[in-house]
Every structure is written in C-alpha cells, then in structure tokens.
Amino acid sequence: MLRIGVDVGGTNTDGVLIDVTRLREPTRGVLSHYKAPTTPDVSTGIENAVRNVLEIAALPPTEVSSVSIGTTAFINAVLEADARRLAKVAVVRLCGPYTRQCPPFVDFPKRLRALTEGHVGYVDGGFEIDGHEILPLNEKQIVEQCAIIKSKGLNNIVLSGIYSPLDNEGKHEAAARTIIERELGPSANVVCSRDVGQVGLLERENAAILNASILTFAQRTIRGFQRAMRTLALTCPLFLTQNDGTLTTAAAAARLPIRTFASGPTNSMRGAAFLAGLDDDTKAGEQRKSTIVVDVGGTTSDVGVLLPSGFPRQAASFIEVGGVRTNFAMADVQSIALGGGSLVRVVEADPATGKGMRVTVGPESVGHNITRDAKVFGGKALTASDLIVASGRAELGDKAKVADVSAEVVTLGMQRIQKLLEAIVDKMKTSPEDITVLLVGGGSIVSPDALAGVGEIIRPPFFGVANAVGAAMAKVAGEVDTIEFLAGRNIHDVVEDIKTRAIERAISSGADPTTTKIVEVINLPVQYVTNEATRIIVKAAGDLALQSIASLEDGALAAAEDASESTEGEKALENASAAAEDAAALESAVDIDAYKPTISTDRSWKLSELDLEWIAEGCGVLGTGGGGSPYPPFLMARQALRDGKEIIVVDPDYVSQKDMFFRCSFMGSPSVSSERLQGGDEIPSSARALMKYIGVSDFEGTISEEIGGGNGIQPMIVAAEMGKKVLDCDLMGRAYPNMWQTLPGAYDIPSGLWPCAISDNVGNTLILPKARNNKAVEDILRLVTTEMGSKSGVSMAPLDTATCVKYGVPHSVSQAWRIGRAIALCRKHNELKRIPQAILELQNGACLFVGKIVDVQREVRKGFTWGEVTIAPLQEEEEEEASGGASYTIPVRADDKLVIPFQNENLYAYVLSANGEKKIHTTVPDLIAVLDSQNGAALGTPDYRYGLRVTVMALAGHPSWTTTPEGMACGGPAAFGLDDVPFVPVAAYKEPASVIKQYGA
C-alpha cells in the first residue's frame, strides 16, 4: 500500500512516497522524495511534487491508496487580510439575554473586521454549565434573522451558542442550522461553533468566524487539489492534515478549513517521530516519554513537544491568528530566529572597556538566498552554515572560502548557537529531567551534537522532508470535550463512558478499529462551583482504515464542475483602501510618552481606550494571581466607549463626602465567565432590587469591591450603561478569593456585607437582608450563584464617599493606570527588565526573585484552586544579554528556589534551600505578583507552567490590612489557615497618586 504525503511551505512544496508494507526497513518505507518550488496557486506546486515522487520511484499512480496534504494557504489568507479570499460573515448568537456587552467581532483588528463583519443577530437559546437551557430555541427568531441575512446577500453564517460544546444532542446549533439551510437554500454555508472550537465563547466564535470567512476560498482551493490529482490520473482519496496531526477528508476540510491552519509544524513533529522509529508499537514494555522536535530551516527554528501519545502538546487556552484570539486545537510551537542562513556578526574586542570579542547569530538571515550569499557558496555574508563548515562539522559548498574565519569567531559563534537552542529547548520542557531531541529540517546541521538538559539528540533519515512524511503517516482521531457533574457518581465510570464515545468518533471518522486507542485523558475541575463540575477531554486515535476510505470521500466536492470556478485574480501589491486605513492608523497612533489623560474642568476624568488598556494591565498586577482575567471586561468597557458611552472617574477628594456609591462585582466561576458573557443587566437588576429594598432612589456612581483582576473593570461597565460615575477607590486594594475579605467586611461596619442582592439576568434575583456572620454571606451567595449557572451580578449596599475612603483604598484606579502605563512605556522602549523598578517607583516593595518556573502543583478543594509554584534562579548562561536587569532583594544561592503557595491568589513566598531550610520573605496581606519576564504581563495562577521566565514582586499592602487586628484576621495568613506563618511587612505603604490631581492642575 502506497501513500503520498505533501507539505506546502512558504518556499518549497515537499513530497514523499511511502510503502507502508516496508515500515520495518531502515528506510521506514520511504521510496522517493522531492522538493518543488511552492507556486502562487499552490496546486501547481503540489502537482509537480507528486509527479516527481512517482517518476523517481517508477510507480504508476494507480497503486497509490491515498494522498495527504498539509498547507498554510488558508491561514495565510487571514494573516494577510486578503480581500480576494475573505468573505463577509453573518453571526447569529444563541444566547438569550446574555453576551450583548461583548458582541461578535469585538476584538478583531479593524481591517480584518471590515473585511469579515456582515451581520450580527441575537436569538434565544444557549445552555448553562449544568446543561440546562437558558431559553429554548425560538424558530421564529431564526427565520427573522434569515430574512435579514438574505437581504444583505450573505452566504456564510456562524451559529454561536453559549456552552454549545455541551450540546451533544444537537438541540440548538444543529437545529438552528437545519432551519437556516431550509430558509436560505443550499448556497448557504453554515458553521456551528461547537464544530470548530472548545469551551470559551468569544474565542470559539472568533475561530468559527475565520472559518466561515475563508469557506469559499477553501472550497475553491481544495477543488484545485482534486483537479491536480485528476491530471496525474490519481483516483485515490484526498486527505488534508489537521492542526493536531490527524487526517480529515477533503470534503470535511472544505467545511472546516480552520482545522488545517497550522498543520505544518505538527506534520514535521509527527514525521520526525516516525522516521526515528519512536512510533514503533512493537517495543513492548518501554515507557514512552515526551520528545522535543527542533525543525531548523533557513531563517527560523520551530520547536514543539511530542507527548508520549505521539501527538503534539497543544497550545495554551487561546492563540492569536491574525490578531484574533481563538481556541481551536493547535500545537504548542515556539520559534526562534536561528537557521542555516542566520547572519553572524562580530563585535571586536575593545581594550578601552576591557570587553572581549562578541559574536551574535541572527535574527537577520539570508533565507532562501543562502546558495548565493553565504561565504561557502561564494557570497560575502557570514552565516551559521559557514561556521559549521569552518568548524569541520559539515561539508557544504567550498570550505576554502571560509578559511579566513578565525577559530575564535567559530568557537564563540558555535557557543551562541548552542545557547539559543538550549534556551528554547528548556523553555519547552515540562520538567527539569533530560529529554530526547529530534533534529530535522535542512538547517539542522547548525546544531551541536550535545545540548545541556538533553539526554540524546537524534537526526533521523530523510530529515529534510519530515513534514511530508508526517502528512503521509498521519492518523485519524476522535475527541470528546465535555463538562460532567460528578456529585454522587463514580468518576471512573464517567471517564470510561467518554472513552467509548471518543473511540466511536475516531472509527466513524475512518480509523482502523484494530489500532484505535485512547491517547489522551484530561480532567479539569471547575473552580468556584459547589456541584463538582469537571471538564473532561478524551482523545482516541488510530491508523487510517483502508476499507473505510471510499466511504469517507465526498464525491460532491470532487465532482464540482471546473467551469464553474471563479478566478480570484492576482493579489494587489497595494490595496488603496487598506493603505489609506494604515496611513490613518499611523497618523492617529498615540505617543504614549507624551500622552495625558483627559481631565475636565469639573475635575473628572474621561477615560479613553488607552486609559482602559492601562487600567486593565494594572488590575492584572494588583490581582496577585487571581481576580479573573481583566481581558473580557476590558473588551466590554472598550465597546461601550465605541458605542458612544462615556466612562467618567471622579476623585474622592473632589466629590461630596455624602455621595453614595454602589458596590458591584461578579461572583462565580471563571469557566462560566468565559462562556456566559454578561448581557449588561445582571448587576443593574440586582442594584434596582436592592435599592428598592433599602429605599434608595438614586446614587452617584459605582465602586469596585476589588481592584484586582476583572472585577476592577466591572464598575466602569455598569457606570457607562447607567450614566453614572466611577469612584477612584476600591474596597480591597487587591484581590481575595472570598466575598467577606473586603475592608468593610473586615471591620464589620454597618451595611458592610449585607443587605446585598444577586441577579442572573433571566429573571432570578435574590436579596440577602441579613446573615449570621460574614462567612455565611459567601456560603449562601456561592450556593445560589451555582444554581444561577455559576455566575451572578452582585450589588452590595451603597456607601458614602467618606466611608469608602475610610474603609477602602483611595486612588486605586489611578494606581492601576500608573502600573499599566509603566509597563507600556518599558515595552515601547525595549526595557522589559526595568519593569520591576518602574512599578516599585509607584508602590514600595521588593523585586523578590527572577527565575523560571520548575514545578507547579494544583488541586481544587471546595471550589478553590490550591497549589504552589516553584521558581529556580536563572543560571548565568540562561540570562538575557540585555543589561539593566532587576536586582534581587533576596540573597539567593544557585540551588535556592522560591516557592509561592496559592489559593486562587498568591498567599506567601519563601526560599527553599537545598538542605530543606525554609525562610518566609513575604505573606498576605502584602501583594505578591508574578510577571512574565518576556513581556511584563501579570500571570494568573492558572497561567503558571514549567519553563516560564518570571519576575516575582512583593508590594506593600494597605495599612488597613497590615497594621490592625481586624485587617490581619480577615486578610492575613491566619485567614487561610496559616496560623504558623508570620507576617513581616515588605515595606511601608505609599499612598497612590491621583491621576486627576496630577493632570487636572
């Protein structure tokens, strides 16, 4: 049985022919391979590659059983915002009253949004996290949307329902698709979001929109592939490779082209493992381990991880494609600017300063011009390949042409290459143990034979076409991603049932039942719920079954009349409207060095989009690892501004001390917040009910319970919707996991925690007039919130300005703005290492530690995520070359580690010595923030993972927390059961400076 694999790259289209009956031979069954130039229409390059592998092997096309293609054509259309290939899309959300504050296309770049946004509609439907309907599907509403879509001449439609991945019975999205296809006819291309992405409404919907926008182009391209096969007299089925390393039929790819967006790196990883024999199932008893694949090209090196299952490690919860956040499955691949064509630059020794010679490699590269520009080929550019030839480690070109390269340059250059590879390999590892590395790609000759942290380096045969091999030998998979409620159930039985469903899906997709097996099981408990909700993901995979190939192929796509194909024309080198838009964007770009916020004559602060962006960044830092992501609330607040609303912040020193400010926030699970985006009336509903109960007819504005995380932005959204103001103050100064951990709760003031009200925006509102104690408020509201779908809008009794200042943290909105601004300025000026210093100029504290995460432990108990993260100091060779780095406050030895236990938020930090000695350096109520050293962004505790370079900071907590028995009892170590952990203030608290006072003078 013969298989052809093709991988279409930016420069070359690689083809390979494999005889699967000869896989045990040293050649791994590879009969021939060929590199053809990639052509503008893609299909011609594929045709050339396939024709040549058949001619080299001297075999007729009738003996080929399948052709598998990996292509970047579809993702390139998005990345380039190619108007010829992107169609406008209608989006219909099945959401009932929810999600309107975060509409479709909300975070698309302007140009891409202009090309793709055709229509947005909202209808009843959607599910709660427990599977109950928010509202039943309303056919009349869908028919009304169809009439609008038809009037706009749109053919590509996305259906996006809340928690649609849980709708296994097809009650909503699938049923709505049937209605739309009936109303609009066969020309309608309807994409259900549940077929595209995972849990996370906005990211899944974004992926579905991109998928729908390129549908017409994808169908045209795949028909071109099929025409190329017919030209070559190939009658076998055509498959495309998907992002996760599995196969899909041509017809399925034409429906879901987004699943093929990033198959190239995955093909390379899978091909490398196959060529190295790591997929050999005959090696019984051998425990498979994760393997790192390094694919070195002419300009860059792509690095990914193959799990013991043989499939690539998936990227984080979301990935950006063309500036759009999505959550479809994609391999976790990191790239560095190192390739065979990387330019080598020499900085001679400087006797005046005492600095010796330095050699850099990359990031610039001669790329595909290496045979013209590299010294060994007669050019003038010194490249990484020239160093390898000069060292005698490889034969390439004319070695005599690099005879003038000094031994010192070669040695220093090789050391730099080694350092680059060691750093990226270590970043991709998940544990400190040595790992096996597979080297593939035409530029892999530049790698040394040994790397620190690597037990073995394998260079498999045919490494230059590993990507095409991976395409030819890809497997077929089936996956089930669902949320189950385990209360009163046996988790083993639940998982076994899901495994059976995953295997059935793989087989129905064409996997051989005799080789199909479970390759991945993931169990993710949902936080902040009381019903033991758990997200379970199970994946099964098997070899392609020959007997099912014929039934998999969709003849309708292949039989399309060639004459009906429309030509898209040449891509314009300069699009007039796009150029004008880019020019306008450049002209309107804000100079953040000179930027000043808008302070009105009445000493109020009118927020801009930039102000919001900085405040959200600062809220992330003040969240101390918790508080939820500020990103979705930021999008909603920004959308309010774009809709013409205003967000006005007032200074507590400039308003009446008797003005009343409503306290508002959201309570619930972050998992639900990512799906059931707020509709806008959750908090106002609870506020109206509470106002009626307590007899308050109006209020001046809103104030946040906690400035840390997403709840720091929520009062701004409410104020914009209700025409109110936002007080530059909050009642915590940070984030804490429990509702009673606010300063009004700590000091047990009247109306500190009750009465209060919560609402879910579908008619359910609860008022809590009184509770037996502060902690009961948390227990009662948490239980009711779970019944409301694990998300509710909370309103607490309003407090006057004087009380907010006395039992709050004044100017915390200003502080968040200043922190965000400081980070933005450091990024702009490429001074990332100065970020800790810039933050410490705003609040006293310390830069505790700079290092990399080497271990993370997590478990969910009583709805909270408990765990600890361990951070090791960077070794000298791991540190970046840039100067001006943050200095340690804690003196550490090379084998010391910093450990941070957390309960949603970071609790305390201690240094663990090699001899087991522990020394605590900071605890709550002081703030412990962990920043990503590579961009300065704050990391939430769910973001912690091995290999991340991080900077740990401690900031002084407000004296109301740190200097009184009430504050310490509520927010200190004892509040978390840490009675034996002492509190020593990291520094004296510095009052935040008011933005209004500074810029309104």
N, C-alpha and C positions, 0 to 999 in steps of 0.2 A: 504494500500500500504506500503510495507516494503522496507527500504533502508539500505544498509550496507556501512559503512564508514571505511576505513583503513588508518592509517598513519604510515609510516615506518620511525622510528628514528634510531639513531646510536646504541642504546641499546635494545629498545623494539619496537615491532610492535603492535600498538593498534587497536583493532577492536570494532565496536559498531553496534547494530541493532536497527533501529528506525522505529516506526509505525507512518507515517505522518498523519494518521487519528486521532491520540491522542495527537497532539501537545499542546492542551489547558490544558492538565492534568499537575499536579505538576511535574511529571517525564519528561515532554516535549517529551513524546513518546518513551523514551529510554527503550527498552525491555531487553537488555543484553549488557555487555561489557567485554572485555578480553584483557589481556596483554600477548603477546607471545614474546619470545626472537627473535630478528632480526637475520636472518640466512645469511650466506655468499652469497647464491644465491637469496636472497630477497623473491623469490616466495614461498619457503617452509614456511617461517615465516608468510607470508600473508595467505597461506592455513591453517596454524594452528590457526591463529586468527579468520578467518571466520568460520572454522569448529566449534570452541568452542562457538562463539556467537550464532550460530544456535542450538547447543546442549543445551546450557543453557536456551534458550528461548523455546526449544522443538518445533521448527517450521521447516517444510520441505523447502528445497531450492527452490522449485517451486513457493513459494509465494513471493520471493524476486524480486522486479522490477528493481533494479539497484545496481551496486557495484561501489563505487568511491574510488580511491586510491591516496594518496599523498606519494611521495617517493623522497628521496635525492640521489638515486642511480646514476642518470645522472650527477648531479653536482659534486658528489664525484669523478667520473672518470676524470673530468677536474682538480679538486683540487689536486688530487694525481698524475696527469700526467701519468695515467695508460696506458701503451703502448698496453695492450691487448684490450682496449676499445676505443682507439682514432685512427681514420683513417686519412690518408693524404688527403688534400683538394685542389682542383683547384679553383682559384678565377679569375673570368672574370669581369673586371670593364667596365661599360658603361659610359664613361667619356669624350670622345673626347680628346682634348689636355690637359685636366686638371688632377690633383691629382698625377702626377708621382713623385713629390718630397716627397710624403708621401705614399709609397707603402703598399699594404696589408701585414699584419704580422709585421709591423714596430715596434709596441710596445709590442709584445709577449715576455714573458720570453724565454731565449734561449732554455731550454729543451722542453717547450711546442711548440715552433716554429719548432724545429727539428722534433717533432712528427707529426705536422699538415701541414706544408707547403709542397705542392706538385707541384704547378704551379701558376704563376701569368701572366695574359694577360690583355691588354687594347684594347678596341674597341670603335668605335664611338657610341654616344648615350648620354643620360642624359638630364636633364631639368634645366632651370633657375628657380629662385624662383617664377617668374610670370607664370610658366607652359609652356613657350615656349621651344622647343627643342634646346639643344646646337648644336647637329648634329643629323640627322636621323639615325635610326638603320641601320647597314650595315650587311646584311645576309652573304655576302661573308667572312667578317672578322670573324664572329662567326663560320662559317664552318671551317675556317682555325684553329681556336682555338680548335675546337672539334678534329681535326686530331692530334694536339699536345697532348691533354689530353688523347686521346685513346692510343697514342704511349707510354705514361707514365704509362698506366694501372690504371688510376684513375677513380673512380666511383662516388665520392661525390664532387659536384660542387656548388659553390656560385656565384650568379649573383648579382652584386652590382652597382646600377646606381645612379648618382647624382640626388638628390631630387626624388628618386623613390617613397617615400610615397605620393607624389602628383599625381602619375600616376594612376589615378582611372580607366582609360580605358584600361590598360594593353598594352600600345604601345611598351614598351621597355623590362623590365624584364620578364614579362609574355610571350611576343612574342619571346624573346631570349630563354626562357625555352622550348617552343614548338620546336624551331629549334634544340636545343641540344638533346632533347628526341628523335627527329626524327633521328638525326645523330648517337647517341650513344646507342639507344635502351632502353628497359625497365629496364635494370640493373642500369641505371644512376639515382642517387639521386640528384635532382636539387633543391637548396634552393634559393628563391628570398629574398633579404634582406628586402624588404618592408613588407614581411610577418612576420618578426622577430622583428625589432626594429623601432624606431621613427626617427625624424629628427636629423641628426648628422652622417655623412657618416662613419667616421672611427669607431665610437662606434657601429653603426648598423651593419657594415660589420664584425667587430670582433665577435659580437653576432652570426651572420649568420655562420661564420667560425666554432665557437664552436659547433653550432647546427649541421652543416654538418659533423663535425668530429665524433660526437657520434651517428650519424643516425643508422649505422649498429648495434651498441650495443643496442640502444634504441629499435629498431625493434625486436631484439632477446629477450630483457628483457620483452617487452610487450607481445610477444607471450608466454613467460613463465607465465605471469599473466593469460593469457587466458587458458593455459593448466591447471593451478591450479583451475580455475573456472570449467572447464570441469570435472576435477577429483572430484569436490564436487557436480557435477550434477547441477550447476548453469547455466541456459540458458539465463539469463537476460543480457542486455548490460553492457559493462565495460567502465567506465569513469576514467580519471585522473584529479586531481585538478591542477589548474594553479597558477602562482605566485600572481595573483590579486584576488584570492578567488573564481574563477569561474571554470566551468567544461569544459572539452574538451573530445571528443570521443577518444577511444584507437587508432583508425586509424589516427586521427589528431595529437595526441601526438607522434605517431611514425614518423610523418613528421616534427613536431616542438617540439622536446623534451625540448628545452631550456625554453619553456614557463612553464615548470613544475619544473624548477631548485630549486626554493625557496618557494614551496607551504606549507612547514611545519609550519613556523611561521604564515602564513596567515590563514591556517586551524585552528590553535589554537585561533587566534583572532576572527574569524567568529564563531567558536564553542562556545567560551565564551559568545559572544553576544547572540547567540541563546539560550544557557542554562539559561542565566539571563533574557530572555524574552525581550531583547531590540529590537528584530526584529518584535515585535507584531504590525501588521498594524491596529489592532482594536483600538489602543489608539489614537483615532482621536483628533485633536486639540493640542496634545502635541508636542512641538517643540523638535526635536531630536538634540542632541549635540554630539560633539566628545567625545570619550571614550578611555581611555588608558587601554591596556591589558598587564598585567605582568605575564609572564609564567615562574615560578620558577622551575627549575629542580634540579638535584643533584649537579651540578657544576656551572651553569650559570643561569642568569635570562634574558630572552628575552623580550624586551619592544617595543610595537608598538601602533599605534594610529588608532582607527576605526573612520572614518568620519561619519557625520550624514547620509550619504548614506548607511551606513552599510558595506562599503568596506574599506580596509586599505589605509592609506595615503601612496602614492608612494614615493620611494626614490628619491634622487636628480637626476640631469640631467644625471649622469653617475654613474655606480657602477663597482667595480673591482671583477672579478671572476677568481681565479687562477692567479692573477697578470695582467689580461687583462681588459682594460676599455670597458664597454659595456653600452647600453642604453635600454635594454629591460625592460618591466614593472616588478618591484619588490617592495615588501612592504618595507617601511622605518622602519627597525628594528634595535635597538641598544641592545647590550649585555653587561652585567657586570658580574664580577666574584663573584657571590653570589648565593649559592644554599644550599639545605639541608645538603650537605656533606662538605660545606666550613669549612676549618680548622680555629680554634680560637686560637690565640696566645696571651700570656700575658707577658707584659713587666712590671716588678715590679717597684714600686716607688724607686726613687734614692734620698735619703736625701741630698747627696752632691750637687746635682744640683737643688734640690727643685721640681723636676718633679714628678708628681703623677703617679699612675698606668695607663698604657695604654693597651687597648685591640684592636687587629686587627681581622678582619674576612675576610678570603680569601687572595689572589686569589687561593691558593692551595686548593684542595678538595680531599676527599676520593672517590668521584664519586659513581660508582655503587657498591663499596665495603662498603657502609655505614652500611649495616647489619652485617658486620664483624668487622669494625674498630671503629665505633662510640662507645662512652662510654656506652650509654644506652643499647647497644647490647653486652656488654662485652669486647669491644675493648679498646684501650688506647688513641685514638685520640679524642680530644675535638672538637666537630663540632657545627655548627649553630643549628642543631636539638637538640643537648644536651642542649644548652642554653634555648631553648623553653620549653623543658621538665622540666628543673630545675626551670624555672620561674612559672611552673604550668599552662601554657597556652595551653599545648597539652599533650596527653597521647601517649607515644611511647616507646616501649621497657620496661626497668626496671628503674623506676625513682630513686630507691635506689642507683643505680650505679653512679648518678651524685650528690649525697648528699654532696660530698666533694667540690663541686664548690661553691666558696664564692658568697654571694649576690652582692658584688661589681663587681666581674667579670661578673656576669649575667647582671647587670644593664648597665655596660659600653659596653658589647658586644651587648646588645639589642639597645643601643643608636647608635652604629656603623652601625648595620643593618638598622636601621631607616634612618640614614644619607645617606647611599648608595642608598636606594630606593627613598628617597626624591630627591636626586640629579638627578637620571636618569629620574624620572617622570617629574621633572621640565624641564630638557633638551628636553624632547619630547613634552612638551606643546607648543601651539601656541599663548597663551595669558596668562596674569597673573591670570585670574579667576580660582577659584577652579574647579576641574574636577573629574569625576567619574572614579574609577579604578576597573577593573575586575581582580581578582586574580585567576589564575589557575595553574595547574602543581602540581606534587607530593611534591615539596619542598615549596609550598606556605604557609605552616604552620609557616615558619620563619618570615613572615611579621607581623608587629604590626597591631593593629586594627585601628590606625589613623596615617595619614601622613600629614605633612604640605603641603598646596596647593591642598589637595584632599578633596572634599566635602563628598564623600561616597566611601567606599570600599565594593565591592560585591564579595562574594565567592559563585559562582553558584554550583548547584548539579552536580555530575559527573565531577568535575573539573579535575580529573586525566586523563580523556580521551577526553578533549575538542577538541584536534586536530582531532581525528577520527570523532567526532560529526560534526566539521566544514567540513570535507570531505564529509560526508553523506548528509549534507544540503546545499552544495554549489549551487550557482545559475548559470545561463547561461547569458553571456553578449555579446554585440556588441559595437564596438568603431569606431569612425571616427576621424582621426587626419589629419588635412589639413591646408593649408595656403590659405586664401581668400584675395582679394583686395577690400576694402570697399569704395573706391572713387566712389561717385555717387550712392551708394547702401544703402539700409536700413539694418542695422546690425541685427535687429530683424528678418527680413525675411530670411537673410542668415543663422542665427542660427537655426531657425525653420526648414529650409530645411535639415540642417545637423542632427538635432534631428530625423527627419523622417528616414533618412538613417541609423542612429545608431539603431533605434528600428527595422528596417527591418533586419539589420545584426544579431541582437540578436535573432529574431524569426527564421531566416533561420538557426541559429546555434542550435536551439532546445528549445528556451524559449517559455513559455506559453504566447500567445498574451494578455490574460486577466490580467496577472500580470506584464507584461513588462512595464517599465517606465524609464524615464531619471534619472540617479543618479549622474551625474557629468557634468558640463559645465565649461570649462576653456578657457579664452580669453587672448592671449599673443601678444600684439602689437610688431612688429618687429622694432628694432632700426635702425637708420641711413638710412632710406629709405623715399622717398617722395611720394609713391603711396598708403599709408595707408595699407600696407600688415599686416595681422594679422593671427597668428596661432590660430586655434580654435580646441579644443578637446572636443568631446561629447561622453559620455558613457551611454548605456542603459543596463538594466539587468532585468531578470525575473526568475521565478521558472522553473524548468525542466518540459517540457510538455510530459506527458506520450504518447500521441498519436504520437509524433514525434520520440520517442526513437528508434523504429525499423528502421526508415529510416536513422537515424544518424549512425548506426553501419556499419562499412565497413567489409563485410564478407571476403574480400580478405586476410586481415591480419590474421583474426582468422582462416581461413581455410588453412593456410600455413602448409605444411607437417612437422610434428615433426621430421621426419627422416632427413630432410634437415638441421636441426640445427647443426651448428658447435660449438664445445666446445671451450671455451676460455682458459681453463686451470687455474691452481692456480696462483695467483699473486706472482711473485718472491719477496722474502723478500729483496733481494739486486740485483738490476739491474747493471750489470758490467759497461755498457757504461754510465749510469746515474751517478753511483758512481764516475767514473773517471772524468766526467764532473763537478760534485760537488767539487771534490778534486781540480781540476784545477781552478775552480772559487774561492775557498778559497785561493789558493796559489797566484792568481793574484789580490785578493782584495786589494784595495788601503788603506793604512794607512793615513787617511786624516789629522791626527795630524802632520805627517811628510811630507806630500805631498808638492812638489814645482812645479810650472808651468814650462814649457819648454821655456826658453828664448835662442834664437840662438845668435851666435857671432855677427850677424849684428844688434842685439838689437831688434829683432822682436819676437813676442810671438805666438808660435804654439799651438793652442787650442787642448785640449784633451776632451773626453766625459765628464769627471768630471768638467773641466772648464766650459763647456757649461751648465751643470746642475746647477752649482752655479750661473752663469750669469743669467740664466732664473729665478731662485729663486729671485735674486736681482732685476731683471726687474719687477717682480710682486710687490715687495715692493715699488719701485720707480714709479709704475703705479698709486699710490694713489687711488685705486679702479677702474680705467679704463684702457684704452690701449689695451684691449682684452687679452685673456689668452695667456701666453707665451708657453703653453704646445705643441700645434701643431707645431709652428715654431721650438721649441727645437727638436722635433722628426725629422723634416726635416733636420735641421742642423746636428744632430747626424747621420742621414742616409748618409748625404754627406761625413762625416768622414769615415763611414763604407764602403762607395763605393770607398775609396781611395783618396778622395779630401782633400785639406787642408784649414784650416781657419787660416789666419795669421793676427794678430793685431799689429799695429805699433803705437808708441808713437808720439804725435805731436811735442815733443821736439827733436825727433831724425830723422825727415824727412825734406826734403826741404820745406821751407815755401811757395814755389810756386807750389808744387804738388797739383793736382786737385783731389777733392773727390766728387763723385756723391752722391746726397742725394736721398735715396729711402725708400719707405714705401708702405703699402697697405691702401687703402681707401675703406670703405664700411661697411656693416652690419656684426656684429659678427655672426648673424644667418646664413648668407651665407658662412662665413669663415668656419663654422663647416660642411658644405656640399660640396661646390665647392672648395675643397682643391687645392692649387696652382699647376700649371703644371710645372713652372720653367721659363717660357719665358715672363710672364706678365711684370715684371719690366725691364728685358733686352730689350724687344720690345720697351717700352716707352723710355728707355735710348738711344737706337740706333736712334730712330726718333728724339729725342731732340738733340742728338749730331750732327746729320746731319743738323738740322735746325740752330743750333748756330755755326756750323763749327768747332766742336771739334772732333779730330780724335782718341784721346785716353785719358785715365785718370788713375790715380794711384790706386784709391781704392774707397771704399764706406763709407758713414757715415749715421747714423740714424737721422731722424728728431726728434724722441722722444725715449729716452732710456726706458721709462715706458711701461710695457706690452709687447705684442707680437712683436710690431714694433722695439723693441730693438734688436731682433734677426734677423730680415729680412735682414739687410745689410750683415750679415755673410753668409746667404744662397746664396745671389747674388754673393758675392765675391768668394765663393767656386766654384760656377758654372762657373764664368767668369775668374777665375785665378787671381783675384785682392786681394788687402789688405783691412783691416778694420781699420779705424782711431779710436783710443781710445778717443772718444769725441762724443757728440751729440749736437743737436741744441735746446734742451729744458731742459734737466736735470730731466725730469719727464714725465707725460702725460697730455695733454689737449684735449678737445673734438673737437676743431676747427682747420682747417689747417692753419689759419692765426696766431695761437697762438704759433709761434716759435720765437726765438730771432731775426733771420733775418727779419721776418715779423714785429716784434715789433719795430725794429729800421729802418724799411723801407729802407734797403740797396739795392743797385742795384742787380738785379737777386735774391732778397730775396724770392719772391714768384712766379715770372714769369720772363722768359718763363718757362713753365713746360709741361709735357706730361703724359697721362694716356693710358693704354692699357688693353685689356681683354683676350688676348691670342687666340682669334679666328679671328684675322684679323682686329679688330677695334682699331684704335689708334687716339687720339686727341691731338693736340698741342695747348696750350693756349699761344699765343705770348704776350698778354697784357690784363690787366683788369682795370676797372675804379678805383677800390680800393681793399684793401686787403681782405675785407669780400666778395667781389664778386668772388674771387677765390674759396672760399668754396662753394658758392651758385652754381656756374657754374659746377665745378667738381662733386659736390654732385649729381646734376641733371643728368649729363652724366653717372656717375657711376651707378645710378639707372637704366638707360637704358642699361647699360652693364651687368645687372644682379646683381647689388648692390655689386659689388666687382671689383676693378681695381688696377693695379700696377702703382704706381706714381713715376715719376722721376722729380726732381727739378734741376734747373741749377747747375752745379758743382761750388764749391767754393774752393779757395786755402786754404792751411793749415792755413795761418795767419788769414784769415777771419773766418774760422771755430773756431779757438781759441778765437778770439775777440768777435764773436757773437755766442758762443756756451759754452758748459760745458766740459772742458778738463777732461780726465781720468774718464769719467762716466762709461765706460765699466769696468774699474778697480774697480770702486765703486760698481757696480752691483756684480762683482765677490766676492768682500770682504764681502758684505752683505750676499750673498748666502753661503759663507764659514762660516761666523759667525753663521748662523742658523744651518748649518750642524754639526758644532762642538758641539753646545749646545744640539742638538738632540742626538748625539753619546754619550755624557756624561750625558744624562738624566738631563740636566739643562735647561729645557724649560723656566723656569721663569727668566733665565738670558739673554734671547734673546734680550729684550729691551736694557739692559745695553750694550750688545755686539754691537748692532747697533749704540748706542749713542757714543761708542768709535770710531766709524768711521765718524760720522757726528753729529754736535751739534744739540741739540733739547731737547725734553722732552718726558717722558712717561706720557701722559695726563691722562689716565684712564684705569682701569682694571675692567671689569664687564661682564654683559651678556646682549644680545640684548633683549629688551622687546617690541619693536614695530618697524615696517618697513612700510613706505608709499611710493608708486611708482606710476608714471603716465608717459606715453610717450607723449611728445609735440614736434612737428616739428622734429621728428626723434630722439630726445634725451630722455633719461630716467631721469626724475627729481624726487626727493623724499627726504626723510630724514630717518635716522636710530636713534633710541633712545636706550641708553645703561644705565642700572642701576648698581650701585656698588654691588659687591657680599657681601652677609651677611657673618658674621663670620663663621657660620656653613656650608656655601657653598664653602668656600675656601679650596683648596687642602692642605694636611698636609705638603707637601714639603716646606722647608724653602728657603730663598734666593730670595723671590719674588721681583718684581719691585716695587719701592716705588712711590707713587703719586707725581706729580709735582703740580697738582691742589688740594687744600684742599677741601674735599667734606664731606657733611653730609650724613647720611644713606638714606635720602629721596631725595637727589640730583640726577639728571640724566644728562648725556652728550648727546647732540643732534648734529648730523652731517648732514646738508643738502648736497645734491649732484646733479650734472648734469653730469651723467656718472662718473666723478671723484668727489672726496670729496672736497667740497668748503670751509667750515669753521666749527668750533666746538665751541659750547657754553654750559655752565652749566645752566640747568633749575632747579630752586629751587621750593620747594613745594608751596611757596607763589606766584609763577609766575614770579619771577625775573630772567632775563637772563643776563649772563655775558659771553661775547665772549672771548675765550682764544687763538685761532689761526685761520688764514684765508689763502687762496691762496694769494700770490704765494708760501708760505711755504707749505711743503708737509704733508698731513695727511694720514697716513697709518693705516689700521685696520688689525690686525693679529689674526689668530685663536690661542687662548691661549693654545690649546691642542696639536698643532704641530708646531706653529710658522709660518705657511704659510700665505702669504698675501691673503686677501679676496677681490675679486672684488665686486662692488656694486650689481651685480646680485646674489651674494652668500649670501647676508645678509638675515638672517631669525631668528625668535624668538628662544631664548634659547641658541644660540651660545655663548660660553665664548670667549671674545675678549679682546685684548690689543690694545689701541689706542696710536699711536705715532705721534709726530709732529717733522719734520726735517727741518732744515733751508734751504730756497730756495737760489738759486744762486743770488749774488748781482745784476747781470744784470736784474733780475726780480724785486728785492725787494727795490733797492735803487735809481731807476731812474723813472722819469715821464713816459718815453716810456714803460718801463717794467711793471709798475703798471697799465697803461692804457690798456695794452694788456692782462696781466695775473692776475691782481689784482681783488678785489671784484667788482669794477665798470664794468669790462668786462662781468660780469654775471648779470648785472642789480642790483647789491647790493650796491648802492651808499651810503647808510647809515651805511654800515658795515665798521668799521675802521680796518686798518692793523697795527698790532704791531708785529714786528719780534719775533719769538720764541727764536732765538739765533743767534749768529754770525756764518756766513758760514765758514766751514772748507774745504779747498781745498782737494779733494780726492788724495790719494797717488797712484802713478803709480806702477802697478804690474811689468812692465818691468824694471823700475829703481830699485825696491827693489830686485827682484830675478835675475836680469841680471848683478848685480855688480860683 
